[in-house]
Amino acid sequence: MIVQTIAVDIGGTYARFAVAEVAGGRVTAMHNPITMKVSEHASFQLAWQAFAEEVGKPMPRAAAIAMACPIDGDVLKLTNNPWIIRPALIPEKLNVEAWTLVNDFGAIAHAVTQLDEKQLVLVGGPDRPLPDDGVISVIGPGTGLGVAQILRRNGQYHVMECEGGHIDFAPLDSLEDEILQYLRQRHNRVSVERVISGPGLSNIYEALVSVEGMTVEAIENTKLWELAVNNKDSLAAAALDRFCLSLGSVAGDIALAQGAKAVVIAGGIAPRIAHFLSRSGFIERFVAKGRFARMMTEIPIRLITHPQPGLYGAAAAFADKYTANNYNQSG
């Protein structure tokens, strides 16, 4: 039995909506994907209604919602987003009878469990499918650094979110020592997401400017990424190289800590750096774990290429919770 649900991925700047179809515990289709600016709507309910008007037909009585914030508590508030969501009022406000609410990176992990292998591109390690049994680590640089793990066992899976993006940044060479020293002047504590995230590239760049003793004009972060990815500025390109090195180090550390049999790179930055990882020092840093280096070479590393993994993952989380056996759509 096919069930329709509205999939929603709410971030600090944008909210994404789509009509998803699920059956047998899996996502089977997604329709009418729409991206809205949060600033253009005073509340989540109003954005939901705007999406309904855009679709132009009765909305399903089900919602699959991913949010960029912890989802515990009676009142949920996103960073850099004025919307306030009270989970207990979701059925009333959205006129739904079934719903799921998941952290945005938890949604990414749910997506990993259901995406086709063609949308998980190999960037390192042996070319084999994600394991059917054991732990898969999911790491995603975006606005911050998301970390989660998937445990597959006996044909089922469990998603466990964590705050791995807030572990301490550990430099591995003299230049990274200087980057850390620079960042310590600005932050009481330097976590890995100060380096491995969208804003992290600016932090690395500014540290390198200081190391080089240069004077340069400030560059907006989006422009800096453009310069770095297109190799239009040598210092920006050097910052991107350092970004990839640090991502490799941290991805390897997370894999070791979680006992992973595979690693998936996700997050908003992932598509920009897909073709850089295999020719950067990412792989060398990932496997450089001393006595465990040989074991690390046996871990496949894949990168998500799906254009809307958050939306897909929200629907996947709904599909995992509601199946034809325990939820029949009433209209």
Salt bridges, closest charged atoms under 4 A:
GLU21 OE2 - HIS31 NE2 3.33
GLU117 OE1 - ARG302 NE 3.62
ASP127 OD1 - ARG302 NH2 3.03
ASP133 OD2 - ARG153 NH1 2.89
GLU163 OE1 - HIS166 NE2 3.67
ASP168 OD1 - ARG189 NE 2.86
ASP173 OD2 - ARG242 NH1 2.72
ASP173 OD2 - ARG285 NH2 3.44
GLU176 OE2 - ARG242 NH1 3.20
GLU176 OE2 - ARG285 NH2 2.93
GLU193 OE2 - HIS166 NE2 3.94
GLU206 OE1 - ARG186 NH1 2.65
GLU226 OE2 - LYS223 NZ 3.91
ASP253 OD1 - LYS289 NZ 2.60
GLU298 OE1 - ARG128 NH1 3.93
